[in-house]
Amino acid sequence: MERVPGRALPADQPAILLAALARARAAGPGGIAVLDLDSTLLDNRPRQAAILRDYGRAAGIAVLREARPQHFTSWDLGEALANAGLGEADARRHAGPFRGFWEERFFTNRYCELDVPVPGAPAFVRAIQRTGVRIAYVTGRPAAMRPGTIHVLRAFGFPVPDGGRVVLLMKPGDALGDEAWKAVARDEVEGRGAPVLVLDNEPAHLNAYARAWPGALAIHVDTDHSARPVEVMPSIPSVLDLRLPQEAAISAGAEDARAEAP
């Protein structure tokens, strides 16, 4: 989760997101939008901070009981310990125990229910849905996290998986790494529609999608990544988050209100 955004240019974001909606609108019911979850639509730093606070309580370390999402600036958990207030030596000493504590909790429903949306994500995905395309949430989360994941999607107003026009594709087990799983998921997506739009934060995954589906618009969400030495392909545009331009957001809000009216 290396938080080193810099590829995305704020001035470019409105045109990129409007182009995404136009692409989906042109495709209609035969198209499918492929959307990653973690660090693309959802911010899992509140989950991580809760785990660190619980570790602080378990280990009797008062300063860690005040851990906040902003203390997580990378996937380096030792760095998070230091950011939360531990000295260098203590951070090194607790890095191993905290890693084990973290691994037991991070991929669980209890903690994933603490995730929050990337700014603008719920309205943007609803706008995509209104174009008529299918939506496929494709995530490296294990299938056991389905209840917590659906809880968060519903709580924040994302289109909820219904097994038809909106599906949630999750990794079936630990045997597959994330890249291998997303290759498998690509085949399932193609069986459901023509991919026209792809959003992901992870360069390797996004590049693979762009190569597999050259006719789709691939967009990089420039939040964080796993720090693997892979660069996003130059042809792929980046956005900082998913906030639509004001006029489009107002229109989307009006359409939501009409849809919810009795």
C-alpha positions as CSV (number, residue, x, y, z in Angstrom):
1,M,0.0,0.0,0.0
2,E,2.7,2.4,-0.9
3,R,1.2,5.9,-0.7
4,V,3.2,7.7,-3.2
5,P,0.6,9.2,-5.6
6,G,2.1,11.4,-8.2
7,R,1.2,10.0,-11.5
8,A,-2.3,11.4,-11.5
9,L,-2.9,15.1,-12.4
10,P,-5.9,16.7,-10.7
11,A,-6.7,18.8,-13.8
12,D,-7.0,15.7,-15.9
13,Q,-9.4,13.8,-13.6
14,P,-12.8,15.3,-14.8
15,A,-12.2,14.4,-18.4
16,I,-11.0,10.9,-17.5
17,L,-14.0,10.1,-15.4
18,L,-16.5,11.6,-17.9
19,A,-14.8,9.6,-20.6
20,A,-15.3,6.5,-18.5
21,L,-19.0,7.2,-18.2
22,A,-19.3,7.9,-21.9
23,R,-17.5,4.6,-22.8
24,A,-20.0,2.7,-20.5
25,R,-23.0,4.6,-22.0
26,A,-21.9,3.7,-25.5
27,A,-21.6,0.0,-24.6
28,G,-24.9,-0.3,-22.9
29,P,-26.3,-3.7,-21.6
30,G,-23.7,-5.8,-23.5
31,G,-20.8,-4.2,-21.8
32,I,-19.2,-4.9,-18.4
33,A,-17.2,-2.6,-16.1
34,V,-14.5,-4.4,-14.0
35,L,-13.8,-2.7,-10.7
36,D,-11.2,-3.6,-8.1
37,L,-12.1,-3.0,-4.4
38,D,-9.2,-2.4,-2.1
39,S,-7.5,1.0,-2.7
40,T,-9.7,1.4,-5.8
41,L,-13.2,1.7,-4.5
42,L,-12.5,1.1,-0.8
43,D,-9.9,2.5,1.7
44,N,-8.9,-0.2,4.1
45,R,-6.7,2.0,6.3
46,P,-9.4,2.3,9.0
47,R,-9.3,-1.6,9.1
48,Q,-5.6,-1.6,9.6
49,A,-5.7,1.1,12.2
50,A,-8.3,-0.8,14.2
51,I,-6.0,-3.9,14.1
52,L,-3.1,-1.8,15.4
53,R,-5.2,-0.4,18.2
54,D,-6.2,-3.9,19.2
55,Y,-2.6,-5.0,19.1
56,G,-1.7,-2.0,21.4
57,R,-4.3,-3.1,23.9
58,A,-3.2,-6.8,23.7
59,A,0.5,-5.8,24.1
60,G,-0.1,-3.1,26.7
61,I,1.3,-0.3,24.6
62,A,-0.7,2.8,25.3
63,V,0.6,4.9,22.3
64,L,-0.7,2.2,19.8
65,R,-4.2,2.4,21.2
66,E,-4.3,5.8,19.5
67,A,-3.4,4.5,16.0
68,R,-5.1,6.3,13.1
69,P,-5.5,5.4,9.4
70,Q,-3.0,8.0,8.4
71,H,-0.3,6.1,10.2
72,F,-0.5,3.5,7.4
73,T,1.6,4.9,4.5
74,S,2.9,1.6,3.1
75,W,2.5,-2.1,3.6
76,D,5.5,-2.0,5.9
77,L,3.9,-2.7,9.3
78,G,7.1,-1.7,11.1
79,E,6.8,1.7,9.5
80,A,3.2,1.9,10.7
81,L,4.3,1.1,14.3
82,A,6.9,3.9,14.1
83,N,4.3,6.3,12.6
84,A,2.0,5.5,15.5
85,G,4.6,6.6,18.0
86,L,6.9,3.7,18.8
87,G,10.6,4.4,18.8
88,E,12.9,2.7,16.2
89,A,14.0,-0.1,18.4
90,D,10.6,-0.9,19.8
91,A,9.1,-0.7,16.3
92,R,11.6,-3.3,15.1
93,R,11.0,-5.5,18.1
94,H,7.2,-5.5,17.6
95,A,7.2,-5.8,13.8
96,G,7.2,-9.6,13.9
97,P,4.5,-10.1,16.6
98,F,2.3,-7.4,15.0
99,R,2.6,-9.1,11.6
100,G,1.2,-12.3,13.0
101,F,-1.5,-10.4,14.8
102,W,-2.4,-8.5,11.7
103,E,-2.5,-11.6,9.4
104,E,-5.0,-13.3,11.7
105,R,-7.4,-10.3,11.5
106,F,-6.9,-8.4,8.2
107,F,-8.8,-10.9,6.0
108,T,-11.8,-11.2,8.2
109,N,-15.4,-9.9,8.0
110,R,-15.2,-8.3,11.4
111,Y,-12.5,-5.9,10.4
112,C,-13.3,-5.4,6.8
113,E,-16.6,-3.9,7.8
114,L,-14.6,-0.9,8.9
115,D,-13.5,0.0,5.4
116,V,-14.7,3.3,3.9
117,P,-15.1,4.5,0.3
118,V,-12.4,6.2,-1.8
119,P,-13.8,9.7,-2.2
120,G,-16.5,9.8,-4.9
121,A,-16.6,6.0,-5.4
122,P,-20.2,5.2,-4.5
123,A,-21.7,7.9,-6.7
124,F,-19.3,7.1,-9.6
125,V,-20.2,3.4,-9.5
126,R,-23.9,4.2,-9.4
127,A,-23.4,6.4,-12.4
128,I,-21.7,3.6,-14.2
129,Q,-24.6,1.3,-13.3
130,R,-27.2,3.8,-14.8
131,T,-25.5,3.5,-18.2
132,G,-26.8,0.0,-18.4
133,V,-23.5,-1.9,-18.3
134,R,-23.0,-4.9,-16.0
135,I,-20.7,-4.4,-13.0
136,A,-18.1,-7.0,-11.9
137,Y,-16.3,-6.3,-8.7
138,V,-13.1,-8.3,-9.0
139,T,-11.0,-8.5,-5.9
140,G,-8.2,-10.5,-4.4
141,R,-10.1,-10.8,-1.1
142,P,-10.8,-14.4,-0.2
143,A,-14.4,-15.7,-0.7
144,A,-14.8,-16.0,3.1
145,M,-14.9,-12.2,3.3
146,R,-18.1,-12.0,1.1
147,P,-20.5,-11.1,4.0
148,G,-18.3,-8.2,5.3
149,T,-17.6,-7.0,1.8
150,I,-21.3,-6.9,0.8
151,H,-22.1,-5.2,4.1
152,V,-19.7,-2.3,3.3
153,L,-20.9,-2.0,-0.3
154,R,-24.5,-1.8,0.9
155,A,-23.8,0.6,3.8
156,F,-22.1,3.2,1.5
157,G,-24.6,3.0,-1.3
158,F,-22.6,1.0,-3.9
159,P,-24.6,-1.2,-6.3
160,V,-25.0,-4.5,-4.4
161,P,-24.2,-7.8,-6.0
162,D,-27.3,-9.5,-7.2
163,G,-25.8,-12.4,-9.1
164,G,-27.0,-10.9,-12.4
165,R,-26.2,-7.4,-13.5
166,V,-23.9,-6.9,-10.5
167,V,-21.5,-9.6,-9.5
168,L,-18.7,-10.0,-6.9
169,L,-15.8,-12.2,-7.9
170,M,-13.6,-13.2,-5.0
171,K,-10.5,-15.4,-4.8
172,P,-11.6,-18.9,-4.0
173,G,-8.7,-19.8,-1.7
174,D,-5.1,-19.3,-0.8
175,A,-3.7,-21.5,-3.6
176,L,-3.8,-18.7,-6.1
177,G,-1.8,-15.5,-5.8
178,D,-3.6,-12.3,-6.7
179,E,-2.2,-12.1,-10.2
180,A,-3.1,-15.7,-11.0
181,W,-6.5,-15.2,-9.6
182,K,-7.2,-12.1,-11.7
183,A,-6.1,-14.0,-14.8
184,V,-8.8,-16.6,-13.9
185,A,-11.3,-13.9,-13.2
186,R,-10.7,-12.4,-16.6
187,D,-12.1,-15.5,-18.2
188,E,-15.2,-15.4,-16.0
189,V,-15.7,-11.7,-16.8
190,E,-15.5,-12.4,-20.6
191,G,-18.3,-14.9,-20.2
192,R,-20.6,-12.2,-18.8
193,G,-20.1,-9.4,-21.3
194,A,-17.7,-7.3,-23.3
195,P,-15.2,-5.5,-20.9
196,V,-15.4,-1.8,-21.7
197,L,-14.1,-0.2,-18.5
198,V,-11.5,-1.3,-15.9
199,L,-10.4,0.4,-12.7
200,D,-7.6,-0.9,-10.5
201,N,-4.8,0.6,-8.3
202,E,-2.3,-2.2,-8.8
203,P,0.0,-1.5,-11.9
204,A,0.6,-5.2,-12.7
205,H,-3.1,-6.1,-12.6
206,L,-4.1,-3.0,-14.6
207,N,-1.4,-3.6,-17.3
208,A,-2.6,-7.2,-17.6
209,Y,-6.2,-6.1,-18.1
210,A,-5.1,-3.5,-20.7
211,R,-3.2,-6.1,-22.7
212,A,-6.1,-8.7,-22.5
213,W,-8.8,-6.1,-23.4
214,P,-7.3,-3.5,-25.7
215,G,-10.8,-2.2,-26.5
216,A,-11.6,-1.4,-22.8
217,L,-10.7,1.9,-21.1
218,A,-8.3,1.1,-18.3
219,I,-8.0,3.7,-15.5
220,H,-5.4,3.7,-12.8
221,V,-6.6,4.8,-9.4
222,D,-3.5,6.5,-7.9
223,T,-3.9,5.7,-4.2
224,D,-1.4,3.1,-3.2
225,H,0.0,-0.2,-4.4
226,S,2.1,-3.2,-3.3
227,A,5.4,-1.6,-4.1
228,R,6.4,-4.2,-6.7
229,P,8.7,-2.6,-9.3
230,V,6.0,-2.4,-12.0
231,E,5.0,0.9,-13.7
232,V,1.6,1.6,-15.1
233,M,1.7,1.5,-18.9
234,P,2.1,5.1,-20.3
235,S,-1.2,4.8,-22.3
236,I,-3.3,4.2,-19.1
237,P,-4.6,7.4,-17.5
238,S,-4.6,8.0,-13.7
239,V,-7.0,9.6,-11.3
240,L,-6.5,10.5,-7.7
241,D,-9.9,9.4,-6.6
242,L,-13.4,9.0,-8.1
243,R,-15.0,12.3,-7.5
244,L,-16.9,13.4,-10.6
245,P,-16.9,17.1,-11.8
246,Q,-19.4,19.1,-9.8
247,E,-22.0,19.4,-12.6
248,A,-21.9,15.6,-13.2
249,A,-22.1,14.9,-9.5
250,I,-25.1,17.1,-9.1
251,S,-26.8,15.3,-12.1
252,A,-25.9,11.9,-10.6
253,G,-27.4,13.0,-7.2
254,A,-30.6,14.1,-8.9
255,E,-30.9,10.8,-10.8
256,D,-30.4,8.9,-7.5
257,A,-33.2,11.0,-5.9
258,R,-35.6,10.3,-8.7
259,A,-34.8,6.6,-8.6
260,E,-35.5,6.5,-4.8
261,A,-38.7,8.5,-5.0
262,P,-41.9,6.5,-4.3
